[in-house]
Amino acid sequence: METAELTLKTSMRTELVPITAQVRSLVQRNGWQDGVLTLYVPHTTAGITINENADPDVVRDMVGFMDQMVPRLTTFRHAEGNSDAHIKASLLGSSVQVIVRDGNLWLGTWQGVYFGEFDGPRHRTLSLAFSAA
């Protein structure tokens, strides 16, 4: 297994940051050819997902819905005041896997990889692990 990290800087409290190009570049830079790439977020207030990459309204809708579904409330008991971020991160998930085939991410036509920030803006790390086939 080979590993790498991406460093991300988010700019808003809640956002889905497109990272497909950065992940693709890292795969090519490392010469990873055929196998499975695991992307893992080592933060409790951030997550990762694969979703629609063609229409930016999908991302806006997802962020808007998550903010409506889990608003930032003062009634949460967590002292740091970011319980909503923890809940959203858990809903999104902390890892995804992508097949790498011939050095390329094997994503569907409309798919892209997104880093979910729910307690930003922050500097974040994304851990990647590649297992060759």
HELIX and SHEET records of a PDB file:
HELIX    1   1 THR A   20  ASN A   30  1                                  11    
HELIX    2   2 PRO A   56  MET A   69  1                                  14    
HELIX    3   3 SER A   83  LEU A   92  1                                  10    
SHEET    1   A 5 GLU A   2  LYS A   9  0                                        
SHEET    2   A 5 HIS A 123  ALA A 132 -1                                        
SHEET    3   A 5 GLY A  35  TYR A  40 -1                                        
SHEET    4   A 5 SER A  95  ARG A 101 -1                                        
SHEET    5   A 5 ASN A 104  LEU A 105 -1                                        
SHEET    1   B 3 GLU A  15  PRO A  18  0                                        
SHEET    2   B 3 GLN A 111  GLU A 117 -1                                        
SHEET    3   B 3 ALA A  46  GLU A  52 -1                                        
END                                                                             
